[in-house]
Every structure is written in C-alpha cells, then in structure tokens.
Amino acid sequence: MSDVDFYAARMERAVLAAVEAGLAGLIISPGPDLGWLCGYRVPAVTERLTALLLAPGRKPLLVVPQLERADAQHSPGAGALEIVGWVDGEDPYTTVAGHLDPRGRYGVSDATWALHLLALQRTAPEAGFGALTEVLPMLRAVKDAHEVELLAAAGAAADATYETIVDVRFAGRREREVAADLARLLREHGHSQVDFTIVGSGPNGADPHHEAGDRVIEDGDMVVLDFGGLKDGYGSDTTRTVHVGEPTAEERTVHDLVREAQQAAFEAVRPGVACQDVDRVARQVIRRAGYGEYFIHRTGHGIGVTTHEPPYMVEGEHLPLVPGMCFSIEPGIYLPGRFGVRIEDIVVCTDSAGRRLNNTARELRVVR
C-alpha cells in the first residue's frame, strides 16, 4: 500500500468513526492527530491557522498558511488531500467555516489553540465543537499490527536503557546526572525524542512526577526510575525501582506488594474487560495490604504517537479492552517523606490476554 492510500484509508476510518459518534466531521490542528491522520507535520507551530477538515462526502481539506503550502504538498499523504493556502491578511476561519455544516457538531483535536477555536465559534456560531478525547476517545486507541511492533521496538529500546543504567554508579551522584544518563542512553538506542527522565531518590521517590534535581543519591536510598520518549514516531514508557545497597525488610515488602499488584493487573487484561477493572485489580491488592491511601494515581494510560493518550486505566472508565489497545500498567506506593515504589510496563491487549512490551526483571534490583 502506498503512503497516499495508507493515509487515505486512515482518514476514511476516522470519518466513519465520527459519523458513528453523531459528529458532522473532525477539525484537526497541528499535533499528534494531524501527523497520524494525514502524515503532515508542520515545520513549526505558529499562531497561523493550520487545520485538516474531515467530513463525509468530501475529500479531506487541509487549510495551511501559503508560506507552508509547499511543505504540505510534499507530505506523505498529500495526494489524498485538497490543500488550500491562505496569505496574511485573509481570514482563514471563513475558509474553514465555509466547508462546515452550519449547525453540525465537530470533534476538535485536543491540541487546538483557544485562539483558533474561539475564532471558529465566532465565525460559525451555530456549529458545535467538542474535544476529540471526549467525543471520539477511541480514534487512536486501537493499534494495528505495524503500530504494535513499533511500540514493541520502542519498549525494547527502553529496556536496553534500563539494563545499562543499573550498572552505573548511583551513590554520590545527583539525580539530574542519572537523568542525563537515561536521556543519553534512550537516544543511543534510537529515540529521537526524550519526553521524561524521572529519577526520584529517597523521599523524592514519594512524588510520582518528581523532576530530577540536585539531591545527592545516598547509600540506602530507594530510587524510582521512570523514563521514555519517541522512537520512530511511537512511544516508550517504563518504570523500575532500584535500591542503593541492601534494602530494609519494609522496603522489600513494599516493593514486592507493588510487583504483586502489577502482575495481578496484567493478568486481568483480556478483551471485554473494562478499563476501570484493570485499575480495580491493582488497587485491591494494595488496599488489602493496608497501603491503599498511598496509591495516589490511576493504574495506567494509553500510549502510541504520544506517551499519554486514551484509554486510561482508571475508576469510571467503562470502555472495554479490545485487541490492539496499548497502555501502561503502573501501580505505585508513595510514603511521604520516606520513599516510593512504582513498576511500569507497556501492555498490548491481544485476542485472549495481555502481551508485555517491557521485559526487564521486576524484582528489586540492588545498585551501587
């Protein structure tokens, strides 16, 4: 299949999904949705409007600043698009609004600037607009086989990064130095973009999104390592918790409990299970052991061309798992002022169960 046919089919599926959701169409701005749908990645995101309009019964329309039209025409899916340029001084919102059903409801990509959405609302006051994550959450949630393998390759690269980082020295170094090692290793293993390198040592590990800082890692510290980014356009995200020197009995107990919860949630993955039930399984293990109040975030999030996207493994998410959904399973326990533990793998739902895309050991690793 050619690039043009590939993106044409993807946009056609998106239109069908929009119609099934009761939408008149989709309006997609620069960001992950635009590249995923039509292959166009803007050279630089500016205040000038770029918008892809998808609607039943018409060829996909891409409205771009004239000075970027040549870039759009050379994008992989350009042959499937009608491309219209606009020059400074013209009103591009009138152009977009002229192709809308005046009273239709449209899904708008989450990355759309308020500047553009408010202008469209003024130009088409009787049309309705809803965030894509709310009105069409499954748009990118189910991956095809090629996407799964790209995610598996990204996961393998993150695994290789972990296998190297555990051999470096932790004690006596600052968190940000270890974080820099993680970023370098991710790039050495093929990542084009590093999104995060969390290194939470000792009490900082009790902050799930701690930003690596100047704290010097000490012997006796538990250290949470959470890192990931994009490789060949698809995301990685994994967490392991290591210990500098021999851990205490309590530290081992907490780590083993998180590992048990992560394993239980993984074993719950199969088609038809509600996303919230994956969260419930992990949470039940931790709650029964008396640490429920210290598990303070959802169990997981989807991953694809971004490292966080639907579906979410969280209470209240009733969407059923279907084959091709890829998401994290990452329970944790965070004891304020003391330490934290998190274990995370990316998992894909198969026809019958779950398949891990991260395969490093989950036992507590002692580092120096």
N, C-alpha and C positions, 0 to 999 in steps of 0.2 A: 504494500500500500504506500502510495506517495505521501509526502508531508501534507500536500493540499487535501487529499482525500481523507487523511487521518484527522486533520483539524475540522474539516467539513463535517465528518461524522460525529465528532465530539460536540460541535456546536448544535448539530441537529438533535442529538440526545438531550442537550441542555434545554432546547426549545420544547421538546416533548415533555420533559420533566416540569418545565414552567407551566405548560398548559394543564398538565395533570394537577398541579398545585393551585389552579384557578387564576394564574397570572396571565397578563396580556403579553408579557415578554420580560427581558432582562436588560439592564443597563450596567455595563461593566467598565470600571475605571482602571487606570494603571495599578498593578499589584499582582498578586499570585493568580487571581482568577483570569485576568486578561491573558497572561502568558500561557496558562493551562488550556484555555479555550481556543485561542487562535494563533498562538506561537509568537505574538508580538510583545516584545519587551522594550518599553520606551527608553530612549537613550539617556534621559534624565527627567525625573518627575518635577514639573514646574506648576505654576499657577494656571497655565494654559490648559484648557479642557481637551482631554482625550477620552473618547467614550465609544465602546462597542455596543451596538443595539441589536439584540436578537429578538425576533418576533416571528410567529407562524405566518407562512405565506409570503415571506420576503427574504431576499438574500441578506446575509449579515452585513450590517453597515458599520464601518469604522470611521468616526469623525476625529481628525487629527489636525494639529496646527500645520499649516502649509510648510513651514520650515523643517518639519519632521516627516513629511509625506514620503520622501524617498526611502527613509529607514523603514517605514511601514510597508512599502511596496516590496522590500527585499526580505520581509519576514517569512518564515516557513509556510504559514497558512494564508499568505496574501492572495493567492489565487482563488480562495473561497470567499473573499470579501469584496464588497463595494467600498472603496476608500474615498472619502470626501475631505478635502483640505479646507481650512479657513485661515484667513490672514488677520493680523492685528487690526482692530477697528471694526471688524464684523462681530456679529452676535452668534456664537456657536450654539447657544442654548435654543435659539429659534430653529436652527437646523435640526437639532435632535428632537425638539418638541413637534416639529412638522412631520415626523415619522412615528409619533406615538398615537395610540388610541386616546383621544382627549379625556375619556372617562375610565381608562384602563388602569389596572394596578400592576406595578412593575417591581421586580426584585432588583435591588441596587447593591452592588458589591460593597462589602464592609469597608474597603479602603477608600471609598469615595469621599472627597473632601466636603465638609459642610458648605464651603463656598459654592461648589458646583451643585449640590443637591438643593440648596435653598434657591439658587437661580433657576433650576428646573421647576421647582414648585411654583415660583412666581410666573414662569413662562407658560406652564401647563397647570393652572390652579385646580382643575377638576380631576386631574390624574392622582392616583395613589402610589405611594412608594413604601417599600419595606426592606429592611436589611436582609441580605441574602442568607445569612446564617439562621435567621428566624423563619423566613418564608420558604427556603429551599436548602435546608441543612445537609441534605444528602448529596448535593451536587458533585462534590469531590470525594465523598466519604468512602465509596466503594472503588477499590483499585483494580485495574486489570492485571494480567499476569506479568506484563512487562514492568509496570509500576511496582509491583511487589518485589520483583527481582532487583530493581534499582534501590528500593528501600533496604533489601537484604544486603546489598553491596555497601550501602552507607552504614548499616549496622555492623557489618564485618570490619569496616574501617575504624569505627568507634571501638570495637572490641580490641583491635590491634593496638589502638592508642592506650587502652587500659592496661594491656599486657606489658607495655613498655613503661608506663608511668609508675607501676608498682615497684619497679626496680630502681627508681631514682631515690635520692635521699630526701626525706620529709623533715626530720627533726633539725631544728636550727635554721630552717628556711621560711621565708614569708609566704603567706597564702598566694599572693599575687605572682610569686615566682613559679610556684607549681602550676598556677593557672596559665601562665605564659608557656610552660612546657606542654600543657594539654593542647593549647591552641596551635602550637608549632607542630605537634605530632598529628593532630587532625589534618592539617594541611599537607604534611608529608605523606599521609595515607589517602590523599586525593580529594579532600574537602576544598571547595572553592570559597566557602563562607563558613565562618565560625560564629554561631549565634550566642553561645554562653559557655562559660567555664567556671562553674561554681566550685569553690574549694572552701568548705566550712569546717574549720578545725575547733576542737574542744567545744566551748559554749557557743561559738558561732554556728556550729552544726545544728543547733536548735532553731535556727532561722532558715526555713526551707529555701528561700531565694536570696540567701546571703551573697553579697558581692565580695569576691576575694579582695582582701585588704592587706594591711601591713602587719597583722598579727603574726608573730613567730610561732611556728608549729613546734610543739614540745613533745618530749617523750611522755607517753601515757595518754595522748590525745586520740579521740575518735575523729576521723576526718571523712566528711561526705564529699564525694567527687561526682558532680553532675555536669555532663558536657555534651555538646552536639552542634550540628550545623547542617549545611547542604553539601552533598556530593552528587555531581551530575544532575543537579536540579531537585534532588529528593533528600529528605531529612534523616538525621540520626539524633538519638537522644537516649542516653543510658546513664544510670547511676549505680555506683558501688560505694560501700562504706568500708574504709580500711582503718586499722589501728596501728599507732606508732608504739612498738613494743608490745609486751603481753597485756591483754585486756583483763579487767576485773571480771568476776563471776557475773555481776549485774550487767555489765556491758555485753558479755556474751549472750546472756539471757534475752536482752532486748533485741540484739541483732538476730538471734535465732527466731524470735517471735515475728519480726518483720519478714524474715525469709519464709516462715510458715504461711503468713498472710499472703505474700506474693505468690507462692506456689498454689495456694488454695484458689486465689482469684484466677490464675492461669488455667487451672483445671476446670473452672466453671465456664470457660469460653467454648461456645458452640453456637451454631445458627439457631435463631429463635429466642435466645436468652436476652432479656432486656439489659441495656447498658447499665442501669442502676443496680442490677443484681450482681454484676461483677464488683461494683463498689461495696455492696452489702456483704458479700462473702469475705472480702479482705477486712472490712471494718469489724465484722463479727469476731474474727479470730483475735483481733487486738483488743476489742471491748471485753471479751470473756476473760482475758488475762489481766484486766484492770487498768489498761492504758488507753482506753477509748478517748478520753479528753485530750490526749496528746497526739492524736492523728487528726491534723487540722486542715487537710486539703482533700480534694477529690482523688480517686484512685487512678484516674488516667485521662488522657486526651488523645484525639486523633492526630495523625501525622501524615504528611505527603509532601507537596511542594512547599509547605510551611511546616515548622516544627510543632506548632499548636494549631489545631483545626478540629471541627466536628469529626466523629462523635465524641462525647465526653462520658466517661465512666463516673457518674455522679448521681446521687439521690435525686429523683424527679425526672430523670431521662428515661423515657419509656421506649425509645427506639429499640427494635430488636436487632441483634447482631445478624449480619448476613455475610456470606463468603466474600472475601476481598476487603473487608474493613480492617484497617491497620490502626493500632492505638497503643499507648503505653499502659503498663500496669506498674504502679509505683507507690505502694503504701509506705508510710513512714511513722516513726515515733520521735517526738521532739520534746526533750526535757529541759525547760527553760533554765538557763544559767549553767547547764551541765554538758549535755551532748545531744546529738541527733543521729538517727539512722534512717536511711532510705535505700531501697533496692528497686531498680527500674529496668525493665526490658520492653522493647517494642514487640508487639504480638500481632499476627495476622489471623483472622478467623478463616478457617478452611471449611470444606464441606461437612466436616464432622467434629472438629475440635479447634485448638489453637496451635499455631506454629511460632516459636520464638525466633526473632531476628537478631537477638543478642544472646551470646552463648558463653560468655566468660563465667567463671565459677562465682557462685553467690554466697559461698561461705565467707566468714570474716577473715580477711587477709591481713596478716601482720606485716608491716613495713618498717623500715629503719629510719 
